[in-house]
Amino acid sequence: MAFVSAIFLLLIFSISPLESASQSTLTAYEVLQEYDFPVGILPNGVTGYKLNNSTGRFSVYLNGTCTFKVESYELQYEPTIKGVIDEDKLSRLEGIKVKVFLFWLSITEVTRDDEDLEFSVGIASPDFPVSNFDESPTCGCGFDCDNHVSSREKKLNTIVSS
């Protein structure tokens, strides 16, 4: 009986590290793709994440608050983003806001419907093509980082040449 118990414990300890090692090798962006979401719904700079595979509860960690503009929208990601992930659906989201006119509204759910993503802010749910999220935005400048740097360089060149 003790021999069977010892073998059972050995099997548990030898299997568990392999399972956790294979899960920990995936990035948060790769996990998104496994659930049929594009990587661009998360900004660059994710420092880590936790995922409960049985419930879908997750936490994603950034180095700090991340704000950027995409088209006419200003988005803000808190240092910790939480929610529940399932195939084609992120629900009970916490930590992501969008500025609409003068108000910050929480994005509470993201649903994929074929080639569109629907972002729910409670009172409205605008749709955007999935292809808009093929790459991750960068904190501070979104997808317009080249122009952001260029305008900063132009200001520096003006100051230096004066």
Secondary structure, DSSP 8 states (H G I E B T S, - for coil): -HHHHHHHHHHHHHHHHHHHHHHHTS-HHHHHHHTT--GGGS-S-EEEEEE-TTT-EEEEEESS-EEEEETTEEEEEEEEEEEEEETTEEEEEEEEEEEETTEEEE--EEEEETTEEEEE-SS---EEEGGGGSS--BTTTBT-HHHHHHHHHHHHHHHHH-
